[in-house]
Amino acid sequence: MLEARNIVKTFNTGTVNEKKALKGVSLTLHDGDFVTVIGGNGAGKSTFLNAIAGVWPVDEGQIIIDGKNITKFPEHKRAAFLGRVFQDPMNGTAASMGIEENLALAFRRGSRRTLKVGITNSERTLYKDTLSRLGLGLQSRMTSKVGLLSGGQRQALTLLMATLKQPKLLLLDEHTAALDPKTAKKVLDLTQEIVNNQHLTALMVTHNMKDAIQIGNRLIMMHEGQIIYDVAGEEKKALRVEDLLRKFEEASGEEFANDRMMLAK
C-alpha cells in the first residue's frame, strides 16, 4: 500500500543551518498494516510523514501508494489517497464552519466540485450515523461551529473526517499528544476501532512507548533520519519499554535521551 524508496531530504542546503532530515529512508507497508513510529527529537518522524503527504518535495527517492507513483504530485493531489490527523486539534478542521460542513468538505476530498446544493439529505443522514458512533453527542449538534468544540471532540471529528472516504493510507502525527490522558485514550481507542473496522493502512507517530508497543502490528524506530529498528508480529507483542531503550542504544550507539518519551513510559 505504501512504498517509500530511498527518501532523502535536506533543509537549508549549503548553509550553516543545513540539516539532513532524511537519509535514504525506505519502508514498505502492506494493505492493513498499522505501523507505529517512535524516535527522539529530530529523528525524522514528522519529516517522513510530511514527505509522504507532499508538504514539500523530496530531494531523492520515490513515494508509491497502491502502485501509483505520487512522488511528483503536489499536496492537494495526494489528498485523494491520504487521510491525515495532526498533533494540534486546531488543524484539520475549519473552526468557523459547522460540523456537517466540515464533514461535507472531507466527503468531497479528491472529487470534482460542482454548483449543486452543498449537502444532500442522504449525506446528512450518513454524517449523523457516522457521528453517533463516536459517542460524543455530536450528531445532535450538526450545525454547531467546530471552533466551539473541546480539543478531544475536535480531534475525534478530525479523525472521522480523515477516514470518511477510506483513504489508501492514514497518517497520524502524534494526534493525541496535545490532549489530556483521559481524552487521549478515548481518541486512541477510537483510532484503533476505525482502523480495524475499515481495514485501513496506517502510519502513527507517537511519543508514548507503551502505546507504540500495544497498538498496531508493527513498530519502527527512527534516529537521525534513518530507520534503525523494525519489528512486527509476535516479537513486537512481547516487547517492553526497557527492550526498546536497549534496542535504541544497540542500534544507535547512544543512550536514549528524550524526556518527553521517557515520561511516557
SVG drawing of the C-alpha trace seen along z (x, -y; Angstrom):
<svg xmlns="http://www.w3.org/2000/svg" viewBox="-33 -31 61 45">
<polyline fill="none" stroke="black" stroke-width="0.4" points="0.0,0.0 3.0,-2.3 6.5,-2.1 8.9,-4.7 12.2,-4.1 15.4,-5.8 13.8,-9.1 16.3,-11.9 15.5,-15.4 17.9,-18.1 16.8,-21.5 18.8,-24.8 21.3,-23.1 24.7,-24.7 24.2,-26.9 25.4,-26.8 21.9,-25.6 22.0,-22.6 20.0,-19.7 19.9,-16.2 16.5,-15.3 16.0,-12.0 19.0,-9.9 17.7,-7.3 14.6,-6.1 12.9,-3.0 9.7,-1.5 7.1,0.8 3.6,1.1 1.2,3.8 -2.6,3.5 -3.9,3.3 -0.6,2.7 -0.9,0.4 2.7,-0.8 3.7,-2.9 6.8,-5.2 9.0,-6.3 12.2,-8.2 13.8,-11.1 13.6,-14.8 14.9,-15.4 14.8,-11.7 12.9,-12.5 9.4,-11.1 7.3,-14.1 9.5,-14.9 8.9,-11.5 5.1,-11.9 5.4,-15.3 7.3,-13.8 4.6,-11.2 1.9,-13.9 3.7,-16.2 4.2,-19.2 7.4,-19.8 9.3,-17.8 11.9,-15.2 15.4,-15.6 15.7,-11.9 13.7,-8.8 10.2,-7.7 6.8,-7.5 4.4,-5.0 0.8,-4.4 -1.2,-1.5 1.0,-1.0 0.8,-4.7 3.9,-6.8 2.9,-10.1 6.4,-11.5 5.8,-14.5 2.2,-15.0 1.5,-18.3 0.0,-18.1 -3.6,-18.8 -3.5,-15.9 -2.3,-13.5 -5.5,-14.2 -7.3,-11.6 -5.1,-8.9 -4.4,-10.1 -6.1,-10.9 -4.2,-12.9 -4.6,-13.9 -2.2,-16.4 -0.9,-16.9 -2.8,-20.2 -6.6,-19.7 -7.0,-23.1 -5.5,-21.8 -7.5,-19.6 -10.9,-21.4 -12.4,-24.8 -13.3,-26.4 -15.8,-28.9 -17.8,-26.2 -20.3,-23.8 -19.7,-20.1 -21.7,-18.9 -20.0,-21.4 -16.6,-20.1 -17.7,-16.6 -19.0,-17.6 -15.6,-19.0 -14.0,-15.8 -16.5,-13.7 -15.7,-15.7 -11.9,-15.5 -10.3,-14.5 -13.5,-14.8 -14.6,-17.4 -16.6,-20.3 -19.9,-21.4 -22.5,-24.2 -25.0,-21.7 -26.6,-22.1 -24.0,-21.8 -25.3,-18.9 -27.9,-16.4 -30.4,-14.7 -28.7,-11.3 -25.3,-12.9 -26.7,-14.4 -28.1,-11.0 -24.7,-9.5 -23.0,-12.2 -25.4,-11.7 -24.9,-7.9 -21.2,-8.3 -21.1,-10.9 -23.3,-8.8 -20.6,-6.1 -18.3,-8.5 -20.5,-8.5 -19.9,-12.2 -23.4,-13.5 -22.2,-15.5 -24.9,-14.0 -27.3,-16.4 -25.1,-19.4 -24.6,-19.1 -24.8,-22.9 -22.6,-23.9 -19.4,-25.7 -16.4,-23.4 -14.5,-26.1 -16.9,-25.7 -15.9,-22.0 -13.4,-20.8 -9.9,-19.6 -10.9,-16.0 -14.2,-16.4 -12.4,-18.3 -9.7,-15.7 -12.3,-12.9 -14.0,-14.8 -10.8,-15.3 -10.1,-11.6 -13.6,-10.9 -13.0,-13.4 -9.7,-11.8 -11.2,-8.3 -14.7,-9.2 -13.7,-8.1 -11.4,-5.2 -8.0,-6.6 -5.3,-4.4 -3.1,-5.5 -3.9,-7.2 -1.2,-9.4 -1.3,-10.1 1.2,-12.6 1.2,-12.4 -2.5,-13.1 -3.1,-12.5 -0.1,-14.4 -2.0,-17.7 -4.9,-16.0 -5.2,-15.2 -4.6,-11.5 -8.3,-10.5 -9.2,-12.2 -6.1,-10.9 -7.1,-7.3 -10.6,-7.8 -9.2,-9.2 -6.6,-6.4 -9.3,-3.7 -11.4,-5.3 -8.4,-5.3 -7.9,-1.6 -11.6,-0.9 -11.8,-2.8 -8.5,-1.4 -9.5,2.2 -13.1,1.9 -12.2,0.3 -9.1,2.4 -7.1,-0.8 -3.3,-1.0 -1.9,-3.5 1.3,-5.1 1.2,-6.6 3.9,-8.7 3.8,-8.6 6.0,-9.7 4.4,-7.1 6.4,-3.9 3.7,-1.9 1.2,-2.9 3.8,-2.2 4.1,1.4 0.4,2.1 -1.1,0.6 -0.8,1.9 1.0,4.9 4.4,3.3 6.8,0.8 9.7,-1.2 12.2,-3.3 13.9,-6.3 17.2,-8.0 18.9,-10.9 16.9,-10.5 17.1,-6.7 15.1,-3.6 17.2,-1.8 14.8,0.8 11.8,2.6 9.8,5.2 6.4,6.9 4.1,9.7 4.7,11.8 8.1,10.2 6.5,6.8 3.8,8.0 6.5,9.4 8.4,6.1 8.7,4.0 9.7,0.3 13.1,1.4 13.6,3.6 13.0,0.5 15.5,-1.6 18.1,1.2 17.4,1.6 17.9,-2.1 21.3,-2.0 22.4,1.0 21.4,-0.4 22.5,-4.0 25.4,-3.6 23.9,-6.3 21.8,-6.5 18.2,-7.4 17.7,-11.0 14.2,-12.3 12.5,-13.5 9.1,-13.6 9.2,-10.0 10.8,-8.8 7.9,-10.3 5.5,-8.5 6.8,-5.1"/>
</svg>
